[in-house]
């Protein structure tokens, strides 16, 4: 089966160097590894993406035309990356920031994002290993505000948070 995947311009060169794609088939709730067959030379005028063709085994004939799939193509691997939940970021007029807690006081820090992997984002500038990132209530915080720190076990009733911090 051939699958068409739209590749944003900034990743086109990196995808051209790759050989495989992990494909999630929504209707089958299943993942399969596919082979990247080709990447279009020019961008689609309507979507402004480059069409990649991924070949996927379909010996069981369960994948049908028109099924919706998601493809994941790893274009860069970073060792020891600082990753935080995507929802912990706060957008402001200067860009993106995080709230970091130290001694019961939060500090707003501008950060530079790197790659995104599912619900996690790499922070390449503005955060250090060991910093305590606020992941609940950060949208209402103000720089230098005093806060009460809650352990992860207190967050069990918030599924999206416990899923991201485990």
C-alpha positions, -999 to 999 in steps of 0.1 A, spaced: 0 0 0 13 35 -8 7 62 17 10 100 10 25 121 38 28 159 37 63 170 49 68 206 60 95 225 41 118 228 71 120 189 74 121 181 37 159 178 35 161 157 66 133 134 55 150 128 22 179 112 42 156 88 60 146 53 50 117 44 74 85 58 89 64 46 118 28 46 106 -2 45 129 -35 34 113 -63 50 131 -91 26 121 -71 -5 130 -56 11 162 -23 -4 150 13 7 141 34 -6 113 69 3 100 69 16 64 97 23 39 100 58 25 100 53 -12 103 89 -25 100 126 -17 86 150 -42 110 175 -56 85 204 -54 60 215 -28 23 212 -32 10 247 -40 -21 243 -19 -6 228 13 30 241 9 42 206 19 64 181 1 47 148 -7 65 117 7 54 83 -5 56 56 22 53 19 12 35 -2 39 31 -40 39 -6 -51 37 -4 -88 34 -36 -92 55 -55 -66 33 -67 -48 63 -55 -14 52 -80 1 28 -80 31 5 -91 63 23 -81 52 58 -66 79 79 -30 73 91 -4 93 110 33 89 101 62 96 124 96 101 107 126 106 130 147 133 115 170 140 144 180 121 176 194 141 205 211 124 234 203 138 269 178 163 257 158 184 283 122 175 276 91 190 292 54 185 286 42 206 257 13 219 278 37 234 304 47 261 279 32 296 281 29 317 250 36 354 255 45 384 233 82 375 235 77 339 224 75 308 247 82 306 283 81 282 313 76 288 350 104 273 371 100 269 409 128 274 434 123 277 471 85 283 468 88 311 442 82 309 405 104 325 378 92 331 343 119 320 318 119 326 281 129 293 264 139 282 229 122 250 218 138 222 198 121 191 186 87 178 196 79 142 203 43 135 209 33 155 240 69 164 249 91 193 237 128 197 238 141 228 255 175 239 240 179 272 258 165 287 290 163 256 312 188 236 331 188 200 343 173 198 377 150 229 373 115 224 387 91 231 359 55 241 368 31 219 349 -3 228 366 -17 263 369 11 280 350 -12 300 328 -24 320 358 10 326 374 29 358 376 68 360 377 81 359 413 48 347 427 49 324 458 35 289 452 29 257 470 46 227 455 26 195 452 42 161 447 33 141 415 12 117 436 -12 147 443 -18 150 406 -33 116 401 -68 131 395 -54 151 365 -50 124 337 -32 146 312 -7 156 337 0 122 352 3 108 318 30 133 308 50 131 340 53 94 345 
